[in-house]
Amino acid sequence: MTGQALPIGVGAPAVSVGADRAAVFVLGVALQFNVLTSSFGLPFQRLSDLLPFLLIPFLGMRRAVIAEVLRNVAPLAGIVVLIGASLVLKAHKEAGDVYLTLVLLLYVVQAFILLVHFQDRRIENAFCIGLLVGLLASLAVLLLASSGLSLERYGLAVPTDGLDEELKLFVEDKQGGLWASGNETGHVFGLCGVAALVLSLRYRLKAIYLVYFGALLASFPLTNNRAGLFMPLLVFALLMRRNLRASAVLSVLGILGAVLIAWSLTGELPLPNTLAQAIERRFAEDNNVTSNFDERFLSGITALRLVVAYPFGLGEVARREELRALTGLVTPHNGFVSMALQSGVAAALLLIAGLVRILLDPARAGPFLTYSALFLIPSMMFEELSVNQYFLFFMAFALASLARPGDPGPRPAGTK
C-alpha cells in the first residue's frame, strides 16, 4: 500500500467504527455458527452465503475501502475474472454446480474489503471474537446433536435422507453437528485457532487459547478427527513451552502412565465412555492405515488426471460421479485438488500463490493472514475442504491478499 493510504479508523466517526465492529462480529459468529438457511426455503445453502449481499455494500461504502479498490482494481479484477471463468467454461454445469464458485467470488470481494478494515485492529479483534463465540455455539449444537435430538428442521444439522447405509454409519461415527461430518467439523474448529492465537498474543492472555483448545478437545470424542488437532496442538505446545515446569510435566506423565497401566490390566481406558471409545477407535484400534493411504493415493492421482483433462473445472456432481466410476471413491482427500476440479486450475494456483506469498513475507501479511495460512494448509492437504464455506472464506483471504501490494500501513493510535 502507498504511504498516503490512511487506516480505516482515521477520521471515521466513532459510531461508524462501532457499527463496523458489530457487523464483522456478527459475520464471525455466522461463519462458525453457520446455519443451513436452505432448510428455510432460502436460495442460499448457509447463512454466510447470504451475508455478502448485505455486508459488501455496508462495509464497502467507506472512503478508505473505495480508495483501496481503485488503487488495486487491476489485480482484483484479474483474480475475479480468473475464478469466474469456470462459471462459463466448466465442463458440466448441473443444478448447483456453479454455486460454490460463485460463493468463492463473493467471499473474495468481501475478504478484500475486510482486509482494508482490519487495518484497524479493533475491527479485526471483533471478527476474531465473533469466530470464538460462534465456535462455542457450534460446539453446543454438536453436543445436542450427539444426544439424539433432531435439529434438521432448525437448520442446525445436515439432513441424511437419501444417504446409503454406509455413509450414514460414517456420519454417526464422525458426527458433524452443523456440518456434514466430523471430517469437516474437526478442521473447522481447528482453523478457529487462528482467532484464538491472534487474540491470545495481542492481549497477552494465554487463557484465551487455553479455553479454545479445551473446546476443541471436547469436540474430539464426537468428531473423531485427528488431523484437525495437528496445528492447534503444535501451537499449544509452542505457546505453553515457557510455562512448563518439571513438576507439571512429571504429573502429566504420571497420569498418562496410570491410564496406560489400567488399560493394560483391564483392557479398558479409565476415562468417560465416549472419550475412551473415540481414543480406542482413532488411535488404538485403527488398523486401516495402509488401506487408507492406498485409497488417498489412488483417489488423488486419479483426481489430478481429471484436473489435467478439465482445466476449467469439471462440476461438483460430475467430478464425484467420475471419481466414483474410476476409483469407487468420491473425494480426492485434498482441498487444493478438489478446488481445481470445482473452480478450475487457475483458482487453485491463485490460492497456492497467495499462501506462498503470505508465508514468504509474514511481516507484510500481518499476523492474521500468516496464522490463517499456517492453520489452513495442513487441513487442506488431507481433506476435501473446498466444499466447506468456513474454509472457502479463509481461502478468500489468501486470494484477496494477492491484490494488495506493499506494507499493511500504520495502525490508528490507541488501537490494540
N, C-alpha and C positions, 0 to 999 in steps of 0.2 A: 504494500500500500504506500502511496506517496506521502511525503511529510505533511502535506496540507490537510490530510484526512483527519476529521475530528471524531473522537469517540462518540458513540451513540448517546451517552448520558450528558455530554457537554451542551449546556444551553437548553436542554429539554426540560419542560415543566415537570415538577415532581409528580403531578397527577398522571402524566403520560408515562413516566418511568414505572410508577406503581401499577398502572394498567398493563404495561408490557410484562412486568414481573408476574402479575396474576395470570396473564394469557399463557406464558411459557410454563408456569407451574401446572396449569390445567393440562397443557399438552403433555408434559412429563408424566402426570398421573395417567392420562389416557393411553399413552404408549405402553405402559406396563399393565394397567387395568383395561385391557383393550377389548371391550365388549363387542360381541358379534351383532352389529346393527342390522345385518341381513336377516336376523331372526325376527325383526320387527317389520319386515317388508320394505326396508330402505334399499336403494340401489348401491349400497356400499357394503363391502364384506365386514369391515371393522370400523370402530369409532375413529381411529387415527386416519382412516382414508377420507373421512368427511371433513376433518378439521382444516386441511389446506385451503378449502374453498372459503373458510371463514378467516383463517389466520394470515394467509398470504396478503389479502388486501388490507387487513388491520395492521399487521406488523410491517408490511412493505411500504406503507404510506408515511415514511419518515425521511427527512432530508438526507440523513447520512446513508440510508439504505439506497435511496434513489441515486445519490451521487456515486455510490459504490457500484451499482448496477451499470450506470452509464460509463464508468471508467473501465469496467471489465465485461462489457456487453459482448465482445467478440468471443472470448474463451467460453463464457457462459452459454452463448447461443450455440457454439460448436459442440459442447457437451450435450445440450438438449437435442440438437439435430442428430448426432451420432446415436444416442439412445433411442430417439423417436423413430429412426429409420426402420427398426424392427417392427414397429406398428404397421408399416406399409409392406415391408419386404419379408416378413415372417413367412415361412413355408406353409404353415397351416394355421388358419385363423378360425377356430370354432368359438362357440359361446364361452366367454370368459378367458380366452387365450391371451388377449392383449391387456387384460386387467392389471396384472402385476407390473407390466412395463409402464403402463400409464400411471400407476401409483408411484413407481420409482421416479418418473419425471416430475410429478408434483412434489415429491419429497425432496428432490434435488433443488428445486426453486425455493422451497420452504427452508431447506438447510442453509442455502446461501444467505437468505435473509437473517436466519438465526445467528450465523457466524458473525455477521455485522453487529447484531445486538449483543452478542457475547463479549464484545469489547468492553462492555460494562459488566464487571464480574458479578454485580448484584443480580443481573438478569440471568447470567449463566448459573449462578448458585440457585436461583429459584427453579430453573429447569431441573437441576440435579436433585434438589429436594423433592420436586414433584415425582421424579422417577422412583425415588426410595419410598415415598408414600404409596405410589401405585404398586410397588413390589409387595408391600405388606398387605394391601387389599387383594392382590392376585394370589398371594400365599394363603390368605384366608379362604378364598374360593377353592383353591386346591385341597385344603383340609376339609372343607364342607363337601366337596365332590367325593372325596375318599370315604366319607361316611355313608355314601349311598344316595345322597339327595340328588334329585333330577333337576338340573339347573338350565337345561337347554332352552326352555321357554323364556328365560330371562336373558338370553344371550350370553350366559356365563359358562357355556360348555359347547364343544363341537359335537353336533349330532353324529351318532354312529349308525343310524339307519342305512341299510344298504351295504354295509361293510361285510366281507366274508368272515367266517368264524375265526380264521387265523389272525386276521387284522384286529378283530375285537379282543382276542386274548392278548395281543401285543399291547393294545391301548390300556387294557386292565392291568397289565404288568408294569407298564410305564405310563403312569397317569399324568395327564397334562393340564387339568383344570381348564383354564381359558383357551389353551392351545390344544392341538390335536393329540399330542402325546408327550411323554417325558423327554423324548429326544429333542423337542423344541423348547419345552419349559425349562429344562435344566440349563440350556445355553442362554435363554432369555434372562433368567435370574443371574447367571454367571456374568453376562455382559453389563448388568446393572452395577457391577463392581466398579465400573468407570465413575459413576456418580458418587459412590461411597468413597472411593480413593481421592477424587478431586476435593470433596468437602473435608475429608479427614486431614489431608495435607494443608489445605488452605486455612482451616480453623485450628490446626494443630490439636485435633481431638481424635485420637485413635479409636475412641469408643464408637464413633460413627461407623467405622469399618468393622469393628467387632460385632455390632448389632446386625449389620448387613450379613456378615459371614455366618452368624448364628441362624439368621433366617434362611440362608442358602442351605446350611446343613440340615435344618428342619424339613426342607423340601425333599432332600435326597431319598429318604425311605419310600417316597411316593413316586418320584420321577425315575429313580434308579439310573440316573445319568452320571457317569463317571467323568466323561470328557469335559462337561461344563464346570467341574470343580478345579480343573487344572490351573488356569490363570488366577482365579481367586485365592487358591491355596498357596500358590507361589508368592503372590503379593502379600498375603497374610504373613508368610514366613519372613519376607524381607522387611515388612512394616514392624514386626514384633521382635526382630533379631536383637535389638539393643535392650529389650525388656526381659530377655530370657536370663534366668538365674539358674545355677546348678541345682538348687533345691527344687525349682519348678520342673526342670527337665527330668530329674530323678523321680519326682512324684508322678509325672505323666507316664514315664517308662514303667514305674511300679504298677500303676493301674492297668496299663496295657498287658503287662506280664501276668497279672492276676486274671484278667479276662481270658488270655490265651491258655493259661493253666486250667481254668474252669472249663473252657471249651474242649481241651484235650481229654479231660476226665469224664465229662458228661456228654460230649458231642453236641452241646447247645451253647450258644452265646448267652451269657448272663446280662442281656440287655432287653429293653422293651421289645415286644414281639415283632412289631412292624419293622423296626430298625434292624433287629437281628436277621430277619428274613431278607431284607434288602442287602445287607452286607454279605450274607451267605450266597445269595443269587449272583451278585455282581462281582464278587471277589473270590470267594472260596469255591463255589460250585460252577463257575463259568468255564466250561470245557470246550467252548465254541471259538476259541481264539484263532486257531488255524483256519477253520472254515470261514470265519468272519473276515479274516484278512483276504482269503481267496475270493470271497464274494465281492468285497470292496474293490479289489484289484480288477476283477473281471468287469464289474459294472462301470468302473472309472475309465478303463481303456476303451470299452465299447462306447461310452458316452463321448469321449474325446473324438472318436471316429465320426460320430454323429455331428459333433461341433464342426469338424472339417467339412462334412457334407452339406451342412446347413449353417453357413457363417452368419446369416441374419436372424437366426433363431428358428426353432422347429415348431414351437407352440406347446403349451403346457400339456394338453390332452394327448397330442400326437407323440411327443417325446416319451411320455410314460408308456404308451402302447408300443412304441418302437423298442424301448429298452426291455419291456416285458417279453416281447417276441424274441429278442436276441439273447437275453440272459436269464429270463424268468424273474428279474428284479425290476423295480420301478424307479429306483433312485441311484444316482452316481455316487452318493455319500460324500459329495464335495460341493460346497456352496459356490465356488468360482465356476466350476464346470456346469452346474445346473443353471447358473445365471447366464452363461454363454448360450445354453440351449433355450433359455426362456426369453432373453432380451438381446441376443446377438453377441458375437465375439467382441465388437467394439465396446460394448458396455462392460464386459468382463475385463478387458485390457485397460480401460479407463479406471476401473476400480483398483486394479493392481497398481497402476501408475500412481494413483492418489495415495494409496497406502505406503508405497515405497518412498514417495516424496515426503510424506509426513515423518516416517521413521529416519530418513536421512538428514532431516533438519528439524528436530523436535523443538528447538528454540523458536523457530519461525512459526511452527504449527501451534505451539502452546500446549499446556498440559491436557486439556480436554480431548483434543484431536489425537494427541500422542497416545494417551491411555486407551482411547477408543480403538485405535489401530492395533495396539498390543493385545487387547482383550478379544477383538473381533477375529483376527487371523487364525488362531488355533481352532476356534469353533468352526469357522468356515472350511477348514481343511478336512474335517471329519464328518460333517453333517450337511445335508441339503437344507440350508437355511435361507436361500434366496426366495423362498415362498413365505417367509415369516416377516410380517410388517415391522416388527421391532428391529430385526436385522437389516431390513431394507432401509429403515430410517438412518441407521448408523452408517450403512454403505453410502447413503446420500450425502452425509457429512464429508466423507472421503472424496467423493466425486465433486462436490461443491468447492472443496478446498483447492482443487486444481485451477479454478477460475479466479483465485485471489492471490496474486503475487505479493512478495515483499513481507515486511515485518507487520505483525498484527496491529502495531500502533500503541500509543500511550493509553494508560488506564485513567479514568476520571479520578480526580482527587477524592480521597476518603472512601474509595470502594475497596472491598475485600478481594 
